Amino acid sequence: MSSVPPSTDLDASLDTLQTQAPPKPTITAKGVGLAAAGWTLYAFLYASFIAQQEPNAPFVGLLAGQIIFVLVLGLYSVPVWWVAVREMDRSHWGWTLGAHLCLGPLYAWGGLESYLSVVRAVFAPSIAAEIGAQYQWILFANLTVYIIQFALYHLVRNVQRLRQKERQATEFLAMAREQQLAALKAQVNPHFLFNTLNSISATLRQDPEQAREMIAKLSDMMRYALEGPDREFVPLREEVAFTRRYLDLERHRFSDRLRARMDVDTDALDTPVPPMVLQPLVENALRHGIAPSEDGGSVTVAVTAEHDTLDVHVEDTGVGPDADDPLSGSTDGTGLATTSTRLERTYGPDAALHTARNDPTGFKVWFSIPRNGAADS
């Protein structure tokens, strides 16, 4: 017997997978198209603003000049994006901010100087002189454009990260649930199935009718074990019926060495509970409490409903917990550890299993969950 391990390998792998960042951003046709549309809109709006300030200037010429301007800034944006967004994608935000503080002024100054060089080569020198007269304001505008566009890049990237984390959380929690339930089903199937088949074989000649009843109970149990976990919750009455069949079949194996009692509050029978939540606790009591004892013992399952809480206790009077803590870190403890993890994931940390020595001998495990089937807020 053992107390429940605080974590499992499944928890560790889940936490690791959930922290994985999405792949580094890449240049895509959609991204280039959106950037081109944004720069074109900016050129049109800026040309319109200048046209209002200078009504006599031809709008086509103003627009052409602004298209050249945004083309220069757009080309400058590519290497900055590559360094600050792509290559520093997984860097601490402080390093990224430092990079922007260095690259932003260079971007604003380099973009303006390159634009002036193009204007001097293509248009009249007087136009370059007019632009130069607004040097500080254009420099400030370039810096503003830098801040806005890269703030948008990082915003989009953070949204992608959040969506990936949500998607991973959903996928891995579903995977965790499937693996946990698979572990529980695997725990029911092998040793219990073989022991029960041996009991049926021994009973078949002496009492065929009883053997047929045992086969029917085993069939119902296996059907529930295979189909029940497909549902997130099942009524408590189904869990109780499953556990009763399990105990009935185990009585044939243990004979007079096993005394079992189930005290279930009838008001609680419709309470939704996770499937396969009682049987691992009872099986733990039988395998590690009753089976090792020459005199056997008793197993008691008590389910009570008080107010909005369902309390479940499983006690045995077997050999009690081993001093070496045999279940901790071993496959034998999977039932308790997995059940505790499932309860915590469903209802929160307060629903985790509690274990203790039974007085005067044996072992007990218990948990409490809300009767409405939801975690307390």
FILODO-918950 format. One line per 2 residues: for each residue x, y, z of C-alpha. Coordinates in steps of 0.1 Angstrom, whole numbers, plus 5000, padded with zeros to 4 digits. Layout:
X Y Z; ...
END
This chain:
5000 5000 5000; 5011 5035 4994
5001 5071 4994; 4994 5086 4960
5024 5099 4942; 5022 5136 4937
5028 5135 4899; 5032 5110 4871
5053 5107 4840; 5023 5116 4820
5020 5149 4839; 5057 5157 4832
5054 5150 4795; 5022 5170 4792
5038 5200 4808; 5068 5197 4785
5046 5195 4754; 5024 5224 4764
5053 5247 4767; 5066 5240 4731
5066 5272 4710; 5051 5271 4675
5075 5269 4646; 5095 5300 4637
5075 5324 4615; 5083 5323 4578
5077 5345 4548; 5045 5334 4531
5026 5346 4501; 4997 5355 4524
5020 5375 4547; 5036 5393 4517
5002 5401 4503; 4989 5416 4536
5021 5436 4540; 5018 5449 4504
4982 5459 4510; 4991 5477 4542
5020 5496 4526; 4998 5505 4496
4971 5519 4519; 4997 5538 4539
5011 5553 4506; 4976 5564 4495
4967 5579 4528; 5000 5598 4531
4998 5611 4495; 4962 5623 4503
4975 5641 4534; 5002 5658 4514
4977 5667 4487; 4956 5686 4512
4987 5705 4524; 4997 5713 4488
4966 5715 4465; 4986 5725 4435
5008 5694 4435; 4997 5666 4411
4982 5637 4431; 4997 5611 4407
5031 5624 4413; 5026 5625 4451
5013 5589 4450; 5042 5578 4429
5067 5594 4453; 5050 5577 4483
5049 5543 4466; 5087 5546 4462
5089 5557 4498; 5070 5527 4512
5089 5504 4489; 5121 5515 4505
5107 5512 4540; 5092 5478 4531
5125 5465 4519; 5142 5478 4551
5115 5460 4571; 5125 5425 4558
5159 5422 4575; 5146 5438 4607
5117 5413 4607; 5142 5385 4601
5163 5395 4631; 5138 5408 4656
5108 5386 4648; 5121 5354 4633
5155 5348 4648; 5146 5362 4682
5112 5345 4683; 5121 5324 4714
5143 5350 4731; 5134 5368 4763
5112 5399 4756; 5140 5421 4771
5165 5410 4744; 5138 5416 4717
5130 5451 4731; 5168 5459 4732
5171 5449 4696; 5142 5471 4686
5157 5501 4705; 5188 5497 4684
5172 5488 4650; 5144 5514 4652
5165 5545 4648; 5187 5528 4621
5155 5519 4602; 5141 5554 4604
5173 5571 4594; 5184 5545 4567
5149 5545 4551; 5148 5583 4548
5184 5586 4535; 5178 5559 4509
5145 5576 4498; 5163 5609 4494
5189 5592 4473; 5162 5578 4450
5144 5612 4448; 5176 5630 4439
5183 5604 4411; 5147 5603 4397
5131 5636 4405; 5142 5672 4405
5167 5682 4432; 5142 5708 4444
5119 5680 4455; 5146 5664 4475
5153 5698 4491; 5116 5701 4500
5117 5667 4516; 5149 5675 4534
5133 5705 4549; 5109 5682 4567
5137 5658 4577; 5130 5656 4615
5092 5651 4610; 5097 5624 4584
5123 5608 4606; 5098 5608 4634
5071 5594 4611; 5094 5566 4600
5101 5557 4636; 5063 5557 4643
5057 5534 4613; 5085 5511 4627
5068 5509 4661; 5033 5502 4647
5043 5476 4622; 5065 5456 4645
5040 5459 4673; 5015 5443 4650
5040 5415 4641; 5046 5407 4677
5008 5409 4685; 5000 5384 4657
5029 5361 4669; 5016 5362 4705
4981 5353 4693; 4995 5324 4674
5013 5312 4705; 4982 5314 4726
4962 5295 4700; 4989 5268 4698
4989 5265 4736; 4951 5262 4736
4952 5236 4708; 4980 5217 4725
4963 5218 4759; 4931 5203 4743
4950 5177 4724; 4972 5166 4752
4945 5166 4779; 4925 5144 4756
4955 5122 4751; 4961 5121 4789
4926 5111 4795; 4928 5083 4769
4961 5070 4783; 4948 5071 4819
4917 5052 4810; 4937 5028 4789
4959 5022 4819; 4928 5015 4840
4913 4992 4815; 4946 4974 4812
4946 4970 4849; 4912 4954 4850
4917 4931 4820; 4948 4910 4826
4951 4896 4861; 4915 4899 4871
4903 4883 4839; 4926 4853 4842
4917 4848 4879; 4880 4850 4872
4883 4826 4843; 4901 4801 4866
4873 4805 4891; 4846 4799 4865
4865 4769 4853; 4866 4755 4888
4829 4762 4894; 4817 4749 4861
4815 4712 4870; 4803 4717 4905
4776 4744 4899; 4770 4752 4862
4742 4777 4870; 4766 4797 4892
4793 4795 4865; 4768 4810 4840
4760 4838 4864; 4797 4845 4868
4801 4846 4830; 4772 4870 4827
4787 4893 4854; 4821 4891 4838
4806 4900 4804; 4788 4930 4818
4820 4942 4835; 4841 4939 4804
4815 4957 4783; 4814 4985 4808
4852 4987 4811; 4855 4990 4773
4825 5013 4766; 4821 5033 4798
4853 5053 4795; 4840 5067 4762
4818 5090 4783; 4832 5118 4804
4808 5111 4833; 4786 5082 4842
4759 5080 4869; 4772 5067 4902
4747 5039 4901; 4766 5024 4871
4799 5026 4890; 4783 5010 4920
4769 4982 4899; 4802 4976 4882
4820 4975 4916; 4794 4951 4930
4800 4927 4901; 4837 4930 4906
4834 4921 4943; 4810 4893 4936
4834 4877 4912; 4864 4882 4936
4844 4865 4964; 4846 4833 4944
4883 4835 4943; 4889 4845 4979
4860 4824 4993; 4856 4830 5031
4888 4851 5032; 4870 4881 5018
4841 4899 5034; 4828 4929 5014
4802 4955 5022; 4790 4985 5001
4771 5012 5019; 4758 5037 4993
4736 5066 5000; 4706 5062 4976
4703 5099 4972; 4737 5099 4956
4731 5073 4929; 4724 5099 4901
4755 5119 4909; 4778 5121 4878
4813 5107 4884; 4842 5098 4861
4840 5063 4848; 4862 5036 4864
4868 5057 4895; 4858 5031 4922
4872 4998 4909; 4909 5008 4911
4905 5017 4948; 4887 4984 4956
4913 4964 4935; 4941 4980 4954
4925 4969 4987; 4922 4933 4974
4956 4929 4958; 4977 4946 4985
4956 4942 5016; 4935 4911 5015
4955 4888 4991; 4987 4889 5011
4969 4881 5044; 4965 4845 5054
4933 4853 5073; 4920 4876 5046
4899 4905 5058; 4871 4929 5049
4866 4956 5023; 4841 4984 5029
4830 5009 5003; 4811 5038 5018
4795 5065 4996; 4777 5094 5013
4761 5126 5000; 4762 5156 5023
4749 5189 5009; 4767 5195 4976
4795 5170 4982; 4799 5133 4975
4823 5115 4998; 4838 5081 4989
4857 5059 5013; 4873 5025 5006
4888 5007 5036; 4902 4972 5042
4915 4953 5072; 4943 4936 5053
4980 4936 5060; 4983 4974 5058
5008 4996 5040; 5043 4982 5036
5071 5001 5053; 5091 5001 5020
5062 5019 5002; 5060 4993 4974
5034 5011 4953; 5053 5043 4950
5071 5046 4917; 5060 5011 4906
5034 5000 4881; 5014 4986 4910
5006 5021 4920; 4992 5032 4887
4956 5027 4897; 4958 5050 4927
4980 5076 4910; 4960 5076 4878
4927 5079 4897; 4940 5108 4917
4953 5126 4886; 4920 5122 4869
4901 5135 4899; 4924 5165 4901
4921 5173 4864; 4883 5170 4866
4875 5187 4899; 4906 5205 4910
4934 5198 4936; 4909 5194 4965
4895 5162 4948; 4929 5143 4950
4930 5110 4968; 4938 5108 5005
4953 5077 5020; 4961 5065 5055
4966 5034 5077; 4933 5019 5089
4928 5012 5126; 4937 4987 5139
4950 4972 5106; 4947 4978 5069
4946 5007 5046; 4920 5033 5036
4916 5058 5007; 4890 5085 5002
4881 5115 4981; 4854 5141 4979
4839 5157 4948; 4811 5181 4941
4778 5165 4933; 4771 5188 4903
4800 5172 4884; 4819 5205 4881
4850 5218 4898; 4844 5244 4925
4852 5279 4912
END
